[in-house]
Amino acid sequence: MAKKSDPIAIIGGGPAGIHMAYLLSELGFTHIDLYEEKKEVGGRVVTYKHGGTLHELGACWTSPNYKPVHELMYEFGMKPPHIAGSTGRRTLVEAGAVPTEQKEEALLHSAVKYVWHYHENFGKYFEGGTVNWSKVPQKIVDLWQIPFESYLEKMDCLGLKKPFSLMLNAQGCGFIRSIPTYYGLYWITPGVLFGYRFYILDKLLSLLSEETQSSISKFLDYLFKKVHPSVAGMPLIVPQGFQTLFKRMAKHISKKVNICCQTKVQKIVRNDAEIIVSAKKDKAYKYVFSSIPWKNLPSVLIDLNSWESQIVQATKTYSMITALVKAKTTQKSYPNAVVSWLSGLSEKGQGHLYTLRHSKAALDRSKVPIRSKKDQEFVAYQVLDHSVTEKEAEELKKKLLEDLKNIAYLKEIRILKYNVYPQYNQHLEGKDLELLKQLEKNQGYKNSYFIGAGVCFESILNIFDYNQQVLKLFLR
């Protein structure tokens, strides 16, 4: 069992690394070094202030079921997250969140069927934010391995294909056509699904009387709380910036944890008695917690065993690109916080613009229209199903600029900042999914533990939940 005085190294100052350092320091561990190669902590959570407005250039959304995340925000004096924009500035989805070729009733039908199937095919095996693999029968594992789009077809839920494409990519979670069902069900709980009901069902509800609308809303709330207690609302945005949480956590633990920014770990050697971490100098540790992306691991961890190597080989990476854009608009006021184009998520359309978020409109909860006489600032998103190279990024930047020029109400467009995340999301595919069971069994091999998005997906909530699971294994 670990002693409170044992030296511990944490590799990576993103959400997983900072959260794990916080947990260990709160438990009384006194010799913790955290290594982060960038200037500041946060990893892929990047909040950038420009023009008097905060712009989220990395992970930004939460939802009401992010309770562990929100509790930490409150602990560190942050304002509660809220729906992006006011009631009058909701998310607008072009070309398909409510597909024009489908009847809205069919969408509702698919949504309700998805909730019913969710419990039998996933929910009953999902405990404390993680999957209890020991209780999962092989027929369910086989089901989890098929593409998520195939699962929706199998369960007669294809009406959700387009909204799910948007929901997954809003979190940087990959493409519905290729991710295994396991990841789709992990990310899109019934609570998350019906958090989006405010705009998925808007068109249908608008055709009904106020009394009928009220009755349907009450019924939906009752049904979804029965099926899945942690019902989430619309995606929430953090008014003080998501990265602020991790900066405040880092400041809080800095008296107990040695945070080494701008310090890249070059090599990790796991010996029987100790683990040597080579950064600016070599240092010995008893334990290591690594959030290094799996694809980068072989260049750092030189003694990968067979199952670790298998995960490296099987890991699929996706790229996310965010850009801070400044433009004039022909609109008298800017009403929508977020606009998305699902064409940018298709196989042929990937790399094109798929979401444009007006930062000020997203953060402002007032109902006063945002006048557009001044230049407006947006965050634009692109996503691809592979790791983007530097050369490719230059071409993608040109493609984004062309897409922005094709938006009728924008003019004099400038890209102020262009952030490329070549390994924004990582996951396994098909039968390789069973390697997750192997990983769970082998956490702690040679006193090393794997945390972060490469292990437990992109969601900050998943990362926090998985850290708690790894911590239990560490303390046993």
C-alpha positions as CSV (number, residue, x, y, z in Angstrom):
1,M,0.0,0.0,0.0
2,A,1.2,3.5,-0.9
3,K,2.8,5.6,1.9
4,K,1.9,9.3,2.1
5,S,5.7,10.1,1.8
6,D,6.2,8.1,-1.4
7,P,7.4,10.2,-4.3
8,I,4.8,10.4,-7.1
9,A,5.1,11.8,-10.6
10,I,2.1,13.0,-12.7
11,I,2.8,13.5,-16.4
12,G,0.5,16.1,-17.9
13,G,-1.1,19.2,-16.5
14,G,-4.4,18.9,-18.3
15,P,-7.7,18.1,-16.6
16,A,-6.7,14.5,-15.7
17,G,-3.3,15.5,-14.3
18,I,-4.5,18.5,-12.3
19,H,-7.5,16.6,-10.9
20,M,-5.4,13.6,-9.8
21,A,-2.8,15.9,-8.2
22,Y,-5.7,17.6,-6.3
23,L,-7.1,14.2,-5.1
24,L,-3.7,12.9,-4.0
25,S,-2.8,16.1,-2.2
26,E,-6.1,16.2,-0.4
27,L,-5.5,12.7,0.8
28,G,-2.2,13.9,2.4
29,F,0.4,12.7,-0.1
30,T,3.3,15.1,0.3
31,H,5.9,14.4,-2.5
32,I,4.1,15.0,-5.8
33,D,5.7,16.5,-8.9
34,L,3.5,17.4,-11.9
35,Y,5.1,17.8,-15.3
36,E,3.4,20.0,-18.0
37,E,5.2,20.9,-21.2
38,K,3.1,24.0,-22.0
39,K,3.3,27.4,-20.2
40,E,0.2,26.9,-18.2
41,V,-2.1,24.1,-17.0
42,G,-5.3,23.1,-18.7
43,G,-4.3,20.8,-21.6
44,R,-7.0,20.9,-24.2
45,V,-9.1,23.2,-22.0
46,V,-8.0,26.6,-23.4
47,T,-9.7,29.9,-22.5
48,Y,-8.4,32.9,-24.4
49,K,-9.4,36.5,-23.6
50,H,-9.6,38.9,-26.5
51,G,-11.6,42.0,-27.2
52,G,-12.9,42.0,-23.6
53,T,-14.6,38.6,-24.1
54,L,-13.6,35.1,-23.1
55,H,-13.2,32.6,-26.0
56,E,-13.2,28.8,-25.4
57,L,-10.7,27.4,-27.8
58,G,-10.8,23.8,-26.4
59,A,-13.2,21.8,-24.3
60,C,-16.0,24.2,-23.1
61,W,-19.3,22.4,-22.6
62,T,-20.7,20.9,-19.4
63,S,-24.3,19.8,-18.5
64,P,-26.2,19.4,-15.2
65,N,-25.0,15.8,-14.8
66,Y,-21.4,17.1,-14.5
67,K,-22.0,17.3,-10.7
68,P,-18.4,16.5,-9.7
69,V,-17.0,19.1,-12.0
70,H,-19.5,21.8,-10.9
71,E,-18.9,21.0,-7.2
72,L,-15.2,21.9,-7.8
73,M,-16.2,25.1,-9.6
74,Y,-18.2,26.1,-6.6
75,E,-15.4,25.1,-4.2
76,F,-13.0,27.4,-6.0
77,G,-15.5,30.4,-6.1
78,M,-16.6,30.2,-9.7
79,K,-20.0,31.2,-11.0
80,P,-22.4,28.3,-12.0
81,P,-22.4,27.3,-15.7
82,H,-25.4,28.3,-17.7
83,I,-27.1,27.6,-21.1
84,A,-25.2,29.2,-24.0
85,G,-27.0,32.5,-24.6
86,S,-30.4,33.6,-23.3
87,T,-33.8,32.2,-24.1
88,G,-33.9,34.4,-27.1
89,R,-30.5,33.2,-28.4
90,R,-30.6,29.5,-28.6
91,T,-28.5,27.1,-30.6
92,L,-29.4,27.2,-34.2
93,V,-28.6,24.2,-36.3
94,E,-28.5,24.5,-40.1
95,A,-29.2,21.5,-42.3
96,G,-30.4,18.9,-40.0
97,A,-30.6,18.9,-36.2
98,V,-34.4,18.6,-36.9
99,P,-34.1,17.0,-40.4
100,T,-36.5,18.6,-42.8
101,E,-37.1,15.3,-44.6
102,Q,-38.3,13.7,-41.4
103,K,-41.5,14.2,-39.4
104,E,-40.8,15.5,-35.9
105,E,-43.0,12.7,-34.5
106,A,-40.4,10.2,-35.9
107,L,-37.7,12.0,-34.1
108,L,-39.5,11.8,-30.8
109,H,-40.3,8.1,-31.5
110,S,-36.6,7.4,-32.0
111,A,-35.6,9.3,-28.8
112,V,-38.0,7.4,-26.6
113,K,-36.9,4.0,-28.0
114,Y,-33.3,5.0,-27.4
115,V,-34.0,5.7,-23.7
116,W,-35.7,2.3,-23.3
117,H,-32.9,0.4,-25.0
118,Y,-30.2,2.4,-23.1
119,H,-30.9,0.7,-19.7
120,E,-30.8,-2.8,-21.0
121,N,-27.8,-2.4,-23.3
122,F,-25.6,-0.1,-21.2
123,G,-27.1,1.5,-18.1
124,K,-27.3,-1.6,-15.9
125,Y,-23.5,-2.1,-16.3
126,F,-22.6,1.5,-15.7
127,E,-21.8,2.1,-12.0
128,G,-20.3,5.2,-10.4
129,G,-19.4,6.8,-13.6
130,T,-17.5,3.7,-15.0
131,V,-18.4,0.4,-16.6
132,N,-18.2,-2.7,-14.4
133,W,-16.6,-5.1,-16.9
134,S,-16.9,-8.1,-14.7
135,K,-20.7,-8.0,-15.0
136,V,-20.9,-7.5,-18.8
137,P,-22.0,-10.6,-20.8
138,Q,-20.2,-11.4,-24.0
139,K,-23.4,-10.7,-26.1
140,I,-23.4,-7.1,-24.8
141,V,-19.7,-6.7,-25.5
142,D,-20.3,-7.9,-29.0
143,L,-23.1,-5.3,-29.4
144,W,-20.8,-2.5,-28.0
145,Q,-18.3,-3.3,-30.7
146,I,-20.5,-2.5,-33.7
147,P,-20.5,1.1,-35.2
148,F,-22.8,3.4,-33.3
149,E,-24.7,4.2,-36.5
150,S,-25.4,0.4,-36.9
151,Y,-26.6,0.2,-33.4
152,L,-29.1,3.0,-33.9
153,E,-30.4,1.2,-37.0
154,K,-30.6,-2.1,-35.1
155,M,-32.7,-0.4,-32.3
156,D,-34.9,1.4,-34.8
157,C,-33.5,4.8,-33.7
158,L,-32.1,6.1,-37.0
159,G,-34.2,9.3,-36.5
160,L,-31.4,10.3,-34.1
161,K,-28.5,10.0,-36.6
162,K,-28.2,13.7,-37.4
163,P,-28.7,15.2,-34.0
164,F,-26.3,12.5,-32.5
165,S,-23.7,13.4,-35.1
166,L,-23.8,17.0,-33.8
167,M,-23.9,16.1,-30.1
168,L,-20.8,13.8,-30.4
169,N,-18.8,16.3,-32.3
170,A,-19.7,19.2,-30.0
171,Q,-17.7,17.2,-27.4
172,G,-14.9,16.3,-29.8
173,C,-15.9,12.6,-29.6
174,G,-15.6,11.4,-33.2
175,F,-17.9,10.3,-36.0
176,I,-21.1,8.3,-35.5
177,R,-20.3,6.2,-38.5
178,S,-17.1,4.8,-37.0
179,I,-17.0,5.0,-33.2
180,P,-18.1,1.7,-31.4
181,T,-21.5,1.7,-29.8
182,Y,-19.7,1.5,-26.4
183,Y,-18.5,5.1,-26.8
184,G,-21.8,6.4,-28.2
185,L,-23.8,5.0,-25.2
186,Y,-21.1,6.2,-22.8
187,W,-21.4,9.7,-24.0
188,I,-25.0,10.1,-24.9
189,T,-27.0,9.2,-21.8
190,P,-30.7,9.7,-21.8
191,G,-30.1,12.8,-19.7
192,V,-27.8,14.3,-22.3
193,L,-30.1,13.3,-25.1
194,F,-33.1,15.0,-23.6
195,G,-31.1,18.0,-22.5
196,Y,-31.2,18.8,-26.2
197,R,-35.0,18.4,-26.4
198,F,-35.5,22.2,-26.1
199,Y,-34.5,22.6,-29.8
200,I,-35.0,19.1,-31.1
201,L,-38.7,19.3,-30.2
202,D,-39.3,23.1,-30.6
203,K,-40.8,22.7,-34.1
204,L,-43.1,20.0,-33.0
205,L,-44.2,21.7,-29.8
206,S,-44.8,25.0,-31.5
207,L,-47.7,23.4,-33.4
208,L,-49.5,22.4,-30.3
209,S,-51.5,24.4,-27.8
210,E,-49.8,25.8,-24.6
211,E,-51.8,23.4,-22.5
212,T,-50.7,20.4,-24.6
213,Q,-47.1,21.6,-24.6
214,S,-47.1,21.8,-20.8
215,S,-48.5,18.3,-20.5
216,I,-45.9,16.8,-22.9
217,S,-43.1,18.6,-21.1
218,K,-44.2,17.3,-17.7
219,F,-44.6,13.8,-19.1
220,L,-41.0,13.9,-20.6
221,D,-39.5,15.1,-17.3
222,Y,-41.3,12.3,-15.5
223,L,-40.3,9.6,-18.0
224,F,-36.7,10.6,-18.2
225,K,-36.2,10.9,-14.5
226,K,-37.7,7.5,-14.0
227,V,-35.5,5.9,-16.7
228,H,-32.3,7.8,-15.9
229,P,-32.2,9.8,-12.7
230,S,-29.4,12.2,-13.7
231,V,-31.3,14.0,-16.4
232,A,-29.2,16.7,-18.0
233,G,-30.2,20.0,-19.5
234,M,-28.9,21.8,-22.5
235,P,-25.1,22.1,-22.9
236,L,-23.8,24.6,-20.4
237,I,-21.0,27.1,-20.8
238,V,-18.7,28.3,-18.0
239,P,-19.0,32.1,-17.7
240,Q,-15.6,32.6,-16.2
241,G,-13.9,30.3,-18.6
242,F,-13.4,26.5,-18.2
243,Q,-9.6,26.8,-18.0
244,T,-10.1,29.0,-14.9
245,L,-11.1,25.9,-12.9
246,F,-7.8,24.2,-13.6
247,K,-5.8,27.3,-13.0
248,R,-7.5,27.8,-9.6
249,M,-7.0,24.1,-8.7
250,A,-3.3,24.4,-9.6
251,K,-2.9,27.5,-7.4
252,H,-4.7,25.7,-4.5
253,I,-2.4,22.6,-4.6
254,S,0.8,24.5,-5.4
255,K,1.9,24.5,-1.7
256,K,1.7,20.7,-1.7
257,V,2.5,19.8,-5.3
258,N,5.5,20.9,-7.3
259,I,4.0,22.0,-10.7
260,C,6.7,22.1,-13.4
261,C,5.4,23.9,-16.4
262,Q,7.4,24.2,-19.6
263,T,9.0,20.9,-18.7
264,K,8.7,18.1,-21.2
265,V,9.2,14.6,-20.0
266,Q,11.7,12.9,-22.4
267,K,11.8,9.4,-21.0
268,I,10.3,7.1,-18.4
269,V,12.1,3.9,-17.2
270,R,10.3,1.5,-14.9
271,N,12.7,-0.5,-12.8
272,D,11.8,-3.0,-10.1
273,A,12.6,-0.6,-7.2
274,E,11.9,2.8,-8.8
275,I,10.7,4.7,-11.8
276,I,13.1,7.2,-13.4
277,V,11.5,10.2,-15.1
278,S,13.8,12.2,-17.3
279,A,12.9,15.8,-17.9
280,K,15.3,18.7,-17.3
281,K,17.1,16.1,-15.0
282,D,16.5,12.5,-14.0
283,K,14.5,11.9,-10.9
284,A,13.3,8.7,-9.1
285,Y,9.7,8.0,-8.1
286,K,7.8,5.2,-6.5
287,Y,4.6,5.8,-8.6
288,V,3.8,7.4,-12.0
289,F,0.4,8.6,-13.3
290,S,0.6,9.2,-17.0
291,S,-1.9,11.2,-19.2
292,I,0.4,11.0,-22.2
293,P,-1.6,10.3,-25.4
294,W,-1.3,6.6,-26.3
295,K,0.2,7.3,-29.7
296,N,3.0,9.3,-28.1
297,L,3.7,6.8,-25.4
298,P,6.3,4.6,-27.2
299,S,8.7,7.6,-27.5
300,V,8.6,8.2,-23.8
301,L,7.8,4.9,-22.0
302,I,10.6,2.7,-23.4
303,D,9.6,-0.6,-21.8
304,L,6.0,-1.0,-23.0
305,N,4.6,-4.5,-22.4
306,S,2.5,-6.5,-24.8
307,W,-0.9,-5.2,-23.8
308,E,0.3,-1.6,-23.6
309,S,1.7,-2.0,-27.1
310,Q,-1.6,-3.5,-28.4
311,I,-3.5,-0.4,-27.1
312,V,-1.0,1.9,-28.8
313,Q,-1.4,0.1,-32.1
314,A,-5.2,-0.1,-31.8
315,T,-5.8,3.5,-30.8
316,K,-7.6,5.7,-33.3
317,T,-7.1,9.4,-33.1
318,Y,-9.2,12.3,-34.2
319,S,-8.3,16.0,-34.7
320,M,-10.2,19.0,-33.6
321,I,-9.4,22.5,-34.8
322,T,-10.6,25.7,-33.3
323,A,-10.2,29.2,-34.7
324,L,-10.8,32.7,-33.2
325,V,-12.5,34.6,-36.0
326,K,-13.2,38.3,-36.3
327,A,-15.8,39.6,-38.8
328,K,-18.4,42.2,-39.6
329,T,-21.9,41.1,-40.0
330,T,-24.8,42.4,-42.1
331,Q,-27.3,41.5,-39.4
332,K,-28.7,44.3,-37.3
333,S,-28.2,42.2,-34.2
334,Y,-26.7,38.8,-33.5
335,P,-29.4,36.4,-32.1
336,N,-27.8,33.0,-32.0
337,A,-25.1,31.7,-29.7
338,V,-24.2,28.7,-31.8
339,V,-24.8,27.7,-35.4
340,S,-23.8,24.3,-36.7
341,W,-23.7,22.8,-40.2
342,L,-23.9,19.0,-40.2
343,S,-22.4,18.8,-43.7
344,G,-19.1,19.4,-42.0
345,L,-19.4,16.1,-40.2
346,S,-20.1,13.9,-43.2
347,E,-17.3,11.7,-44.6
348,K,-16.8,13.9,-47.6
349,G,-17.4,17.1,-45.8
350,Q,-15.0,16.6,-42.9
351,G,-12.5,19.4,-42.4
352,H,-15.1,22.0,-43.4
353,L,-16.6,24.4,-40.9
354,Y,-19.2,22.6,-38.8
355,T,-19.8,25.0,-35.8
356,L,-19.6,28.7,-35.3
357,R,-20.1,30.0,-31.8
358,H,-20.6,33.7,-31.0
359,S,-18.6,34.0,-27.8
360,K,-20.3,37.1,-26.4
361,A,-23.8,35.8,-27.3
362,A,-22.9,32.4,-25.6
363,L,-21.8,34.1,-22.4
364,D,-24.4,36.8,-22.2
365,R,-27.7,35.7,-20.5
366,S,-29.6,38.9,-21.0
367,K,-32.3,39.2,-23.5
368,V,-30.9,42.5,-24.9
369,P,-29.9,42.0,-28.6
370,I,-26.2,42.1,-29.3
371,R,-25.8,45.0,-31.8
372,S,-23.6,44.2,-34.7
373,K,-22.2,47.6,-35.7
374,K,-18.9,46.6,-34.2
375,D,-16.7,43.7,-35.3
376,Q,-18.0,40.4,-34.0
377,E,-15.8,37.6,-32.6
378,F,-16.6,33.9,-33.1
379,V,-15.0,30.5,-32.4
380,A,-15.1,28.2,-35.5
381,Y,-14.7,24.4,-35.4
382,Q,-13.4,21.8,-37.8
383,V,-13.0,18.1,-37.1
384,L,-11.3,15.2,-38.9
385,D,-11.0,11.4,-38.4
386,H,-7.2,11.3,-38.3
387,S,-4.2,13.1,-36.8
388,V,-3.6,16.4,-38.7
389,T,-0.1,17.2,-39.9
390,E,1.3,20.8,-39.9
391,K,1.2,20.9,-43.7
392,E,-2.4,19.7,-43.7
393,A,-3.3,22.3,-41.1
394,E,-2.3,25.1,-43.5
395,E,-4.6,23.8,-46.2
396,L,-7.4,23.4,-43.6
397,K,-7.0,27.0,-42.6
398,K,-7.6,28.1,-46.2
399,K,-10.6,25.8,-46.4
400,L,-12.1,27.3,-43.2
401,L,-11.6,30.9,-44.6
402,E,-13.5,29.9,-47.8
403,D,-16.3,28.4,-45.8
404,L,-16.6,31.5,-43.7
405,K,-16.7,33.7,-46.8
406,N,-19.7,31.6,-48.0
407,I,-21.8,32.7,-45.0
408,A,-24.0,35.4,-46.4
409,Y,-24.1,37.6,-43.3
410,L,-20.3,37.7,-42.6
411,K,-17.8,40.0,-44.3
412,E,-14.2,41.3,-43.8
413,I,-13.3,38.0,-42.1
414,R,-10.0,37.5,-40.3
415,I,-8.6,34.5,-38.5
416,L,-6.9,35.7,-35.4
417,K,-5.9,32.5,-33.8
418,Y,-5.8,28.9,-35.2
419,N,-5.5,26.0,-32.7
420,V,-4.8,22.5,-34.0
421,Y,-5.4,19.5,-31.6
422,P,-4.0,16.6,-33.7
423,Q,-5.0,14.1,-30.9
424,Y,-8.0,15.7,-29.5
425,N,-9.9,12.4,-29.1
426,Q,-8.6,8.9,-28.9
427,H,-10.5,5.6,-28.8
428,L,-10.4,1.9,-29.7
429,E,-12.5,0.4,-32.4
430,G,-14.4,-2.9,-32.9
431,K,-13.0,-6.0,-31.1
432,D,-10.0,-3.9,-29.9
433,L,-12.5,-2.5,-27.4
434,E,-11.8,-5.5,-25.1
435,L,-8.4,-4.1,-24.5
436,L,-10.1,-1.8,-22.0
437,K,-10.8,-4.8,-19.8
438,Q,-7.1,-5.7,-20.0
439,L,-6.1,-2.1,-19.1
440,E,-8.4,-2.1,-16.0
441,K,-6.9,-5.4,-14.8
442,N,-3.3,-4.1,-15.3
443,Q,-3.6,-0.6,-13.8
444,G,-0.7,-0.4,-11.4
445,Y,1.7,-2.6,-13.4
446,K,5.2,-1.6,-12.3
447,N,3.6,1.1,-10.2
448,S,2.3,3.0,-13.2
449,Y,-1.2,4.2,-13.8
450,F,-2.8,5.6,-17.0
451,I,-5.4,8.4,-16.8
452,G,-6.8,11.0,-19.1
453,A,-8.7,11.2,-22.3
454,G,-6.7,8.5,-24.0
455,V,-8.1,6.0,-21.4
456,C,-11.5,7.2,-20.6
457,F,-12.6,9.4,-23.5
458,E,-12.8,13.2,-24.0
459,S,-15.4,14.3,-21.5
460,I,-14.1,16.1,-18.4
461,L,-16.8,14.3,-16.4
462,N,-15.5,10.9,-17.6
463,I,-12.0,11.9,-16.8
464,F,-12.9,12.9,-13.3
465,D,-14.9,9.7,-12.7
466,Y,-12.1,7.6,-14.1
467,N,-9.6,9.3,-11.8
468,Q,-11.7,8.2,-8.8
469,Q,-11.7,4.7,-10.1
470,V,-7.9,4.6,-10.6
471,L,-7.4,6.2,-7.2
472,K,-9.3,3.3,-5.6
473,L,-7.0,0.9,-7.3
474,F,-4.0,2.9,-6.2
475,L,-5.1,2.9,-2.5
476,R,-6.1,-0.7,-2.2
